[in-house]
Structures are given as C-alpha cells and as structure tokens.
Amino acid sequence: MTLVFEGVSKSINGQTHIYPTDLTLQKGTMNVLLGATTSGKTSLMRLMAGLDVPTTGRLLWNGEDVTGMRVQDR
C-alpha cells in the first residue's frame, strides 16, 4: 500500500499552509512529521485523511487518484 502526494499544496484565504510537496509513504515504513507550530503538519494530515482537498496537486492511494474522493468512498 502506498500513499503518494504529487505537487500537493494547500492555501486558505490566500495564506499558503503547504507549499507544493511531493511525498511517498509506503506500508511497512515509519514516517514522522516534525515541524514548528503552524508549519503545516495538521494541514498535511487532514489532506491524508481526506478531510480537506488540496489547492493544487493530487493524492494517489495505491495508484488510484483519490484527490476529490469523499472520505467514505476511499
């Protein structure tokens, strides 16, 4: 199982929370999000969970584009 971020960014009210990001997370690996307050950790997790939609880019779950897919349909 793999979750891939391709050029994902998130802006809210003209404020950039996540700049364009490429990231691959694979089953069986340990991944850690570290950063200062307001660095975008929670925004990134909300994108992973499907609670928010990225401003740009796309999310792939096992090769399937799930960017605009509802949480319950993932």
Backbone as CSV, one residue per row, in Angstrom:
resi,resn,N_x,N_y,N_z,CA_x,CA_y,CA_z,C_x,C_y,C_z
1,MET,0.840,-1.178,0.000,0.000,0.000,0.000,0.883,1.238,0.000
2,THR,0.494,2.200,-0.814,1.288,3.415,-0.964,0.378,4.631,-1.054
3,LEU,0.755,5.692,-0.369,0.083,6.985,-0.486,1.100,7.955,-1.070
4,VAL,0.748,8.572,-2.194,1.664,9.477,-2.891,1.037,10.865,-2.996
5,PHE,1.804,11.874,-2.626,1.436,13.271,-2.827,2.221,13.746,-4.039
6,GLU,1.537,14.258,-5.049,2.201,14.791,-6.243,1.904,16.284,-6.355
7,GLY,2.876,17.110,-6.045,2.719,18.555,-6.174,1.594,19.136,-5.333
8,VAL,1.324,18.524,-4.196,0.208,18.937,-3.346,0.538,20.226,-2.597
9,SER,-0.385,21.176,-2.659,-0.268,22.401,-1.864,-1.637,22.716,-1.281
10,LYS,-1.646,23.550,-0.247,-2.904,23.949,0.382,-2.822,25.409,0.778
11,SER,-3.776,26.195,0.269,-3.899,27.605,0.631,-5.301,27.844,1.161
12,ILE,-5.392,28.675,2.207,-6.680,29.027,2.793,-6.712,30.540,2.946
13,ASN,-7.745,31.152,2.365,-7.894,32.614,2.422,-6.626,33.341,1.972
14,GLY,-6.002,32.837,0.906,-4.808,33.471,0.364,-3.530,33.194,1.129
15,GLN,-3.624,32.427,2.207,-2.447,32.085,3.010,-2.021,30.658,2.683
16,THR,-0.761,30.472,2.321,-0.262,29.147,1.984,0.083,28.385,3.255
17,HIS,-0.567,27.229,3.424,-0.298,26.373,4.582,0.706,25.280,4.224
18,ILE,0.638,24.812,2.965,1.582,23.801,2.483,2.017,24.211,1.081
19,TYR,3.310,24.388,0.888,3.846,24.683,-0.437,3.896,23.386,-1.237
20,PRO,3.938,23.453,-2.583,3.917,22.234,-3.391,4.882,21.173,-2.861
21,THR,4.318,20.007,-2.585,5.044,18.933,-1.910,4.887,17.621,-2.657
22,ASP,5.983,16.893,-2.805,5.972,15.520,-3.307,6.398,14.627,-2.157
23,LEU,5.620,13.581,-1.909,5.883,12.708,-0.772,5.325,11.331,-1.077
24,THR,6.073,10.281,-0.727,5.600,8.906,-0.879,5.705,8.197,0.458
25,LEU,4.584,7.649,0.913,4.523,6.885,2.160,4.165,5.449,1.808
26,GLN,4.971,4.492,2.286,4.759,3.089,1.939,4.473,2.251,3.171
27,LYS,3.659,1.223,2.970,3.347,0.283,4.036,4.643,-0.353,4.541
28,GLY,4.734,-0.516,5.856,5.898,-1.155,6.447,7.031,-0.208,6.781
29,THR,6.829,1.077,6.516,7.856,2.062,6.862,7.327,2.968,7.967
30,MET,8.235,3.561,8.718,7.854,4.511,9.756,8.131,5.914,9.235
31,ASN,7.137,6.765,9.349,7.259,8.143,8.884,6.908,9.072,10.031
32,VAL,7.644,10.163,10.144,7.442,11.118,11.227,7.297,12.514,10.628
33,LEU,6.294,13.262,11.091,6.135,14.660,10.698,6.641,15.535,11.832
34,LEU,7.682,16.270,11.558,8.241,17.185,12.553,8.192,18.597,12.000
35,GLY,7.923,19.544,12.863,7.932,20.929,12.426,7.466,21.854,13.520
36,ALA,7.778,23.098,13.333,7.382,24.122,14.300,5.872,24.346,14.245
37,THR,5.369,25.056,15.228,3.965,25.436,15.242,3.628,26.183,13.955
38,THR,2.483,25.895,13.392,1.968,26.479,12.135,2.809,26.131,10.905
39,SER,3.550,25.023,10.946,4.366,24.648,9.787,3.603,23.785,8.783
40,GLY,2.354,23.389,9.091,1.544,22.642,8.133,1.352,21.173,8.454
41,LYS,1.772,20.711,9.615,1.644,19.286,9.973,0.180,18.843,9.989
42,THR,-0.663,19.599,10.672,-2.078,19.244,10.752,-2.737,19.351,9.388
43,SER,-2.395,20.363,8.619,-2.951,20.509,7.270,-2.592,19.309,6.407
44,LEU,-1.363,18.834,6.510,-0.928,17.663,5.753,-1.710,16.418,6.176
45,MET,-1.903,16.242,7.479,-2.662,15.089,7.979,-4.124,15.158,7.534
46,ARG,-4.700,16.344,7.508,-6.087,16.496,7.049,-6.207,16.139,5.568
47,LEU,-5.190,16.464,4.777,-5.187,16.072,3.370,-5.082,14.558,3.233
48,MET,-4.215,13.941,4.041,-4.065,12.483,4.007,-5.379,11.787,4.331
49,ALA,-6.094,12.322,5.308,-7.339,11.706,5.769,-8.512,11.979,4.832
50,GLY,-8.347,12.917,3.915,-9.437,13.254,3.012,-10.394,14.279,3.584
51,LEU,-10.028,14.919,4.679,-10.881,15.933,5.300,-10.796,17.267,4.570
52,ASP,-9.705,17.498,3.861,-9.516,18.701,3.046,-9.097,18.275,1.645
53,VAL,-9.326,19.160,0.684,-8.911,18.929,-0.704,-7.744,19.867,-0.992
54,PRO,-6.679,19.370,-1.613,-5.537,20.246,-1.896,-5.896,21.344,-2.893
55,THR,-5.201,22.462,-2.787,-5.372,23.563,-3.727,-4.793,23.176,-5.087
56,THR,-3.626,22.525,-5.077,-3.013,22.009,-6.304,-2.509,20.598,-6.036
57,GLY,-2.232,19.880,-7.098,-1.663,18.539,-6.990,-2.720,17.471,-6.797
58,ARG,-2.240,16.257,-6.537,-3.159,15.142,-6.350,-2.595,14.125,-5.375
59,LEU,-3.505,13.320,-4.812,-3.152,12.242,-3.890,-3.484,10.915,-4.560
60,LEU,-2.536,9.992,-4.507,-2.746,8.670,-5.097,-2.677,7.622,-3.998
61,TRP,-3.692,6.772,-3.925,-3.715,5.659,-2.982,-3.603,4.392,-3.809
62,ASN,-2.472,3.703,-3.697,-2.197,2.505,-4.494,-2.398,2.767,-5.983
63,GLY,-1.956,3.944,-6.435,-2.020,4.292,-7.844,-3.334,4.904,-8.286
64,GLU,-4.356,4.899,-7.434,-5.663,5.464,-7.781,-5.751,6.900,-7.272
65,ASP,-6.185,7.799,-8.137,-6.325,9.204,-7.754,-7.535,9.353,-6.829
66,VAL,-7.277,9.742,-5.577,-8.347,9.908,-4.586,-8.470,11.372,-4.151
67,THR,-7.926,12.283,-4.937,-7.852,13.693,-4.553,-9.204,14.273,-4.163
68,GLY,-10.204,14.134,-4.987,-11.507,14.731,-4.695,-12.517,13.741,-4.154
69,MET,-12.074,12.539,-3.858,-12.977,11.480,-3.418,-13.421,11.697,-1.972
70,ARG,-14.703,11.438,-1.715,-15.215,11.557,-0.349,-14.530,10.534,0.552
71,VAL,-14.408,10.876,1.838,-13.727,10.006,2.807,-14.338,8.612,2.801
72,GLN,-15.659,8.526,2.849,-16.320,7.221,2.928,-16.175,6.394,1.650
73,ASP,-15.770,7.020,0.547,-15.593,6.294,-0.716,-14.153,5.858,-0.953
74,ARG,-13.238,6.270,-0.095,-11.830,5.918,-0.289,-11.576,4.472,0.037
